[in-house]
Amino acid sequence: MATSNAATNYLERRILNFIFKNNALSFASPGDSIYVGLATAVSAAETGSVTEANFTNYARQQVAASGWTTIGADSTDTQTAVNAANIEFPASGGTNNTITHVFIADASSSGNILFVGALDASKAIASGDIFRINAGNLTIELK
C-alpha cells in the first residue's frame, strides 16, 4: 500500500481560494470569517498552540475575501495568498506586549488557528502603539 502526503498544485490553489477568496475556484463558500491575530509566543505551530496578544484594546482583525489576493496557477509549485490592504490593530491602551508571530484564525475569538508564522523581527507594543501589517506583507504559502 502506498501513502501520499503531497498535495497537488491544483489542490493547493483551491485550498487557498477556498479559505481566502470565496470565489469560483472554491469548493464551497466559507464566508468572510478569516481573522488575523497576533501572538507573543508559539508553543506548537502545527497544532495552533499560541499565546495570543492581550494588550489593552487588542482584537483579531477580520479580513473579508475581497481583502486577499491569491497568486498561482495549476501549473505552479507555490500557491500564495497575500493581504491586499493594510491590516491595522487598535492602539494599545496601556498593556505592553512583544509580538513574535501572526496567525490566521476562523473566528474572532477561540475558534481554530489555520496558519501561524513568525515575524521577521519581534515588535514591542507599548501604550499608544498601533501594529500594522502593510498591504502585501502577510503571505501564506502552500508548496
Backbone as CSV, one residue per row, in Angstrom:
resi,resn,N_x,N_y,N_z,CA_x,CA_y,CA_z,C_x,C_y,C_z
1,MET,0.845,-1.177,0.000,0.000,0.000,0.000,0.891,1.241,0.000
2,ALA,0.552,2.196,-0.821,1.316,3.440,-0.919,0.597,4.551,-0.162
3,THR,1.365,5.470,0.372,0.813,6.620,1.080,1.345,7.877,0.417
4,SER,0.466,8.860,0.229,0.872,10.127,-0.370,0.613,11.250,0.621
5,ASN,1.600,12.099,0.822,1.407,13.250,1.708,1.683,14.568,0.992
6,ALA,1.743,14.553,-0.325,1.995,15.765,-1.087,0.735,16.161,-1.854
7,ALA,0.242,17.362,-1.574,-0.922,17.865,-2.301,-0.483,18.330,-3.685
8,THR,-1.365,18.235,-4.645,-1.071,18.728,-5.984,-1.207,20.241,-6.026
9,ASN,-0.601,20.860,-7.032,-0.753,22.305,-7.225,-2.229,22.665,-7.339
10,TYR,-2.966,21.835,-8.056,-4.403,22.051,-8.234,-5.095,22.162,-6.874
11,LEU,-4.838,21.212,-5.982,-5.484,21.206,-4.672,-5.014,22.378,-3.826
12,GLU,-3.718,22.662,-3.819,-3.198,23.781,-3.036,-3.848,25.098,-3.446
13,ARG,-3.981,25.304,-4.742,-4.593,26.538,-5.248,-6.042,26.643,-4.798
14,ARG,-6.778,25.558,-4.874,-8.176,25.574,-4.472,-8.351,25.723,-2.965
15,ILE,-7.434,25.178,-2.200,-7.497,25.352,-0.749,-7.339,26.821,-0.383
16,LEU,-6.333,27.503,-0.961,-6.153,28.923,-0.666,-7.347,29.741,-1.135
17,ASN,-7.877,29.435,-2.296,-9.049,30.164,-2.773,-10.267,29.875,-1.912
18,PHE,-10.400,28.657,-1.436,-11.493,28.279,-0.540,-11.418,29.087,0.752
19,ILE,-10.234,29.162,1.338,-10.074,29.841,2.620,-10.113,31.353,2.478
20,PHE,-9.392,31.896,1.494,-9.187,33.339,1.460,-10.053,34.112,0.473
21,LYS,-10.519,33.494,-0.600,-11.155,34.297,-1.642,-12.651,34.075,-1.844
22,ASN,-13.201,32.940,-1.424,-14.630,32.717,-1.633,-15.015,32.863,-3.098
23,ASN,-14.198,32.389,-4.007,-14.501,32.642,-5.407,-14.775,31.366,-6.181
24,ALA,-14.829,31.484,-7.478,-15.216,30.367,-8.346,-14.290,29.164,-8.227
25,LEU,-13.066,29.355,-7.763,-12.167,28.223,-7.584,-12.467,27.456,-6.297
26,SER,-13.308,28.025,-5.448,-13.605,27.396,-4.167,-14.423,26.132,-4.341
27,PHE,-14.231,25.190,-3.410,-15.088,24.009,-3.368,-16.484,24.429,-2.892
28,ALA,-16.532,25.316,-1.919,-17.760,25.865,-1.349,-17.391,27.188,-0.688
29,SER,-18.365,27.933,-0.235,-18.111,29.249,0.324,-18.024,29.202,1.851
30,PRO,-16.862,29.561,2.441,-16.748,29.551,3.892,-17.225,30.848,4.539
31,GLY,-17.638,31.818,3.761,-17.998,33.116,4.313,-16.766,33.993,4.441
32,ASP,-16.924,35.107,5.115,-15.817,36.040,5.278,-15.218,35.936,6.678
33,SER,-15.191,34.734,7.224,-14.714,34.524,8.589,-13.228,34.201,8.650
34,ILE,-12.413,35.126,8.184,-10.966,34.997,8.291,-10.488,36.140,9.183
35,TYR,-9.775,35.791,10.244,-9.299,36.778,11.209,-7.788,36.676,11.332
36,VAL,-7.140,37.837,11.436,-5.706,37.898,11.632,-5.476,38.266,13.091
37,GLY,-4.617,37.488,13.754,-4.323,37.729,15.157,-2.828,37.838,15.391
38,LEU,-2.484,38.288,16.589,-1.087,38.467,16.974,-0.768,37.569,18.159
39,ALA,0.441,37.043,18.189,0.852,36.160,19.286,2.169,36.630,19.881
40,THR,2.324,36.378,21.163,3.567,36.708,21.861,4.464,35.486,21.994
41,ALA,3.909,34.304,21.718,4.687,33.067,21.758,3.909,31.972,21.041
42,VAL,4.637,31.001,20.534,4.032,29.828,19.908,4.702,28.607,20.511
43,SER,3.892,27.730,21.102,4.491,26.526,21.689,4.470,25.357,20.718
44,ALA,3.489,25.343,19.804,3.429,24.277,18.801,2.630,24.782,17.607
45,ALA,3.324,25.279,16.593,2.662,25.854,15.420,1.776,24.842,14.719
46,GLU,2.233,23.590,14.633,1.465,22.591,13.888,0.119,22.273,14.530
47,THR,-0.031,22.566,15.832,-1.329,22.351,16.480,-2.053,23.664,16.752
48,GLY,-1.444,24.787,16.374,-2.072,26.082,16.586,-2.039,26.531,18.033
49,SER,-1.051,26.070,18.790,-0.931,26.426,20.200,-0.109,27.710,20.327
50,VAL,-0.811,28.829,20.541,-0.161,30.135,20.622,-0.569,30.839,21.912
51,THR,0.254,31.794,22.320,-0.118,32.717,23.388,-0.532,34.002,22.688
52,GLU,-1.821,34.273,22.687,-2.345,35.416,21.944,-2.028,36.726,22.663
53,ALA,-1.795,37.772,21.880,-1.557,39.101,22.434,-2.724,39.477,23.352
54,ASN,-2.439,40.306,24.345,-3.500,40.729,25.263,-3.362,42.191,25.654
55,PHE,-2.678,42.992,24.806,-2.583,44.409,25.137,-3.966,45.041,25.108
56,THR,-4.140,46.081,25.902,-5.437,46.751,26.006,-5.903,47.200,24.628
57,ASN,-7.147,46.914,24.290,-7.808,47.219,23.019,-7.513,46.200,21.917
58,TYR,-6.674,45.189,22.189,-6.360,44.191,21.168,-7.611,43.411,20.764
59,ALA,-7.728,43.153,19.489,-8.760,42.261,18.948,-8.259,41.732,17.615
60,ARG,-8.584,40.482,17.321,-8.281,39.945,15.994,-8.984,40.810,14.960
61,GLN,-8.360,40.952,13.802,-8.915,41.783,12.739,-9.500,40.917,11.627
62,GLN,-10.757,41.173,11.304,-11.423,40.419,10.249,-10.985,40.951,8.888
63,VAL,-10.666,40.024,7.991,-10.308,40.389,6.616,-11.229,39.598,5.698
64,ALA,-12.084,40.300,4.981,-13.038,39.669,4.062,-12.304,39.087,2.856
65,ALA,-13.003,38.271,2.109,-12.426,37.646,0.916,-11.847,38.688,-0.030
66,SER,-12.487,39.838,-0.127,-12.004,40.888,-1.026,-10.675,41.477,-0.555
67,GLY,-10.275,41.197,0.678,-9.033,41.723,1.231,-7.817,40.852,0.985
68,TRP,-7.985,39.796,0.172,-6.883,38.878,-0.134,-6.678,38.771,-1.634
69,THR,-5.451,38.596,-2.024,-5.102,38.307,-3.409,-4.465,36.926,-3.416
70,THR,-4.923,36.069,-4.311,-4.290,34.756,-4.442,-3.474,34.736,-5.720
71,ILE,-2.319,34.091,-5.640,-1.372,34.059,-6.752,-0.999,32.607,-7.013
72,GLY,-0.996,32.251,-8.256,-0.597,30.900,-8.625,-1.509,30.366,-9.711
73,ALA,-1.081,29.328,-10.322,-1.856,28.634,-11.344,-1.676,27.149,-11.110
74,ASP,-2.533,26.361,-11.728,-2.440,24.913,-11.541,-1.073,24.369,-11.940
75,SER,-0.340,25.093,-12.745,0.959,24.624,-13.227,2.137,25.089,-12.360
76,THR,1.891,25.889,-11.310,2.992,26.384,-10.476,3.080,25.619,-9.166
77,ASP,4.296,25.477,-8.643,4.514,24.711,-7.419,4.097,25.445,-6.155
78,THR,4.168,26.758,-6.152,3.841,27.528,-4.958,2.545,28.298,-5.171
79,GLN,1.613,28.106,-4.251,0.338,28.832,-4.256,0.380,29.815,-3.091
80,THR,-0.057,31.045,-3.322,0.122,32.102,-2.335,-1.153,32.915,-2.155
81,ALA,-1.422,33.313,-0.902,-2.451,34.304,-0.591,-1.741,35.454,0.121
82,VAL,-2.081,36.697,-0.262,-1.424,37.892,0.270,-2.499,38.906,0.641
83,ASN,-2.285,39.635,1.758,-3.245,40.680,2.126,-3.206,41.803,1.094
84,ALA,-4.382,42.200,0.610,-4.489,43.208,-0.446,-4.489,44.632,0.102
85,ALA,-4.764,44.795,1.390,-4.807,46.116,2.011,-4.134,46.036,3.378
86,ASN,-3.864,47.197,3.971,-3.278,47.214,5.310,-4.222,46.518,6.292
87,ILE,-3.642,45.829,7.266,-4.396,45.251,8.381,-3.888,45.976,9.616
88,GLU,-4.774,46.721,10.273,-4.348,47.565,11.381,-5.074,47.172,12.666
89,PHE,-4.301,47.021,13.728,-4.846,46.692,15.035,-5.010,47.975,15.837
90,PRO,-5.983,48.023,16.761,-6.200,49.234,17.553,-4.972,49.598,18.389
91,ALA,-4.841,50.872,18.688,-3.730,51.340,19.510,-3.801,50.706,20.892
92,SER,-2.644,50.319,21.396,-2.576,49.742,22.735,-3.003,50.796,23.754
93,GLY,-3.839,50.369,24.671,-4.333,51.291,25.689,-3.535,51.266,26.971
94,GLY,-2.382,50.620,26.969,-1.572,50.668,28.171,-0.804,49.405,28.480
95,THR,-1.341,48.243,28.137,-0.637,46.997,28.416,0.407,46.758,27.339
96,ASN,1.604,46.367,27.736,2.675,46.116,26.773,2.723,44.649,26.380
97,ASN,3.082,44.360,25.152,3.310,43.003,24.642,4.470,43.062,23.670
98,THR,5.155,41.950,23.498,6.133,41.810,22.421,5.575,40.781,21.456
99,ILE,5.258,41.229,20.256,4.633,40.380,19.238,5.729,39.620,18.501
100,THR,5.566,38.298,18.418,6.558,37.447,17.752,5.990,36.741,16.528
101,HIS,4.658,36.574,16.495,4.021,35.801,15.428,2.698,36.439,15.008
102,VAL,2.291,36.115,13.795,0.972,36.458,13.276,0.282,35.143,12.952
103,PHE,-1.033,35.097,13.154,-1.755,33.873,12.816,-3.058,34.195,12.107
104,ILE,-3.577,33.210,11.403,-4.864,33.295,10.722,-5.808,32.350,11.452
105,ALA,-6.999,32.836,11.802,-7.981,32.028,12.519,-9.335,32.130,11.833
106,ASP,-10.240,31.221,12.197,-11.571,31.212,11.592,-12.652,31.802,12.493
107,ALA,-12.242,32.521,13.546,-13.213,33.150,14.444,-12.572,34.369,15.108
108,SER,-13.405,35.274,15.603,-12.900,36.494,16.237,-12.289,36.219,17.608
109,SER,-12.657,35.107,18.222,-12.026,34.637,19.457,-12.172,33.125,19.485
110,SER,-11.299,32.470,20.199,-11.275,30.999,20.211,-11.204,30.496,18.775
111,GLY,-12.102,29.605,18.377,-12.088,29.085,17.015,-10.843,28.268,16.740
112,ASN,-10.524,28.130,15.462,-9.385,27.326,15.025,-8.316,28.207,14.403
113,ILE,-7.082,27.931,14.740,-5.971,28.630,14.109,-5.569,27.828,12.881
114,LEU,-5.544,28.510,11.731,-5.303,27.847,10.451,-3.851,27.922,10.002
115,PHE,-3.218,29.066,10.203,-1.829,29.291,9.802,-1.135,30.094,10.895
116,VAL,0.157,29.838,11.116,0.969,30.578,12.083,2.306,30.883,11.427
117,GLY,2.780,32.109,11.595,4.084,32.467,11.046,4.810,33.461,11.928
118,ALA,6.124,33.322,12.008,6.956,34.226,12.804,7.184,35.538,12.059
119,LEU,7.258,36.624,12.804,7.634,37.913,12.229,9.116,37.875,11.871
120,ASP,9.523,38.711,10.928,10.934,38.835,10.594,11.720,39.307,11.819
121,ALA,11.100,40.157,12.637,11.700,40.652,13.880,10.570,40.899,14.869
122,SER,10.789,40.580,16.130,9.784,40.834,17.165,9.507,42.325,17.251
123,LYS,8.289,42.660,17.668,7.901,44.072,17.780,7.285,44.313,19.151
124,ALA,7.924,45.176,19.950,7.391,45.554,21.250,6.255,46.555,21.051
125,ILE,5.132,46.284,21.672,3.968,47.178,21.597,3.829,47.869,22.947
126,ALA,3.933,49.186,22.940,3.785,49.990,24.155,2.492,50.789,24.066
127,SER,2.136,51.441,25.115,0.915,52.243,25.152,0.894,53.236,23.993
128,GLY,-0.196,53.252,23.243,-0.366,54.157,22.117,0.123,53.605,20.788
129,ASP,0.862,52.504,20.808,1.376,51.916,19.567,0.267,51.232,18.769
130,ILE,0.367,51.347,17.458,-0.547,50.674,16.535,0.277,49.664,15.742
131,PHE,-0.175,48.407,15.741,0.506,47.379,14.953,-0.195,47.304,13.609
132,ARG,0.574,47.478,12.530,0.017,47.468,11.181,0.798,46.491,10.313
133,ILE,0.050,45.705,9.545,0.654,44.854,8.526,0.340,45.517,7.198
134,ASN,1.351,46.044,6.551,1.132,46.748,5.286,0.666,45.785,4.203
135,ALA,-0.067,46.325,3.233,-0.557,45.525,2.104,0.603,44.774,1.470
136,GLY,0.370,43.489,1.208,1.369,42.665,0.561,2.421,42.085,1.491
137,ASN,2.352,42.396,2.793,3.383,41.924,3.723,2.994,40.676,4.516
138,LEU,1.753,40.226,4.399,1.345,38.973,5.044,1.120,37.949,3.953
139,THR,1.985,36.962,3.896,1.954,35.973,2.822,1.730,34.594,3.397
140,ILE,0.788,33.865,2.842,0.531,32.486,3.205,0.856,31.657,1.975
141,GLU,1.736,30.655,2.138,2.160,29.843,1.000,1.866,28.364,1.235
142,LEU,1.454,27.715,0.185,1.361,26.259,0.161,2.296,25.801,-0.936
143,LYS,3.133,24.808,-0.629,4.099,24.302,-1.609,3.916,22.824,-1.764
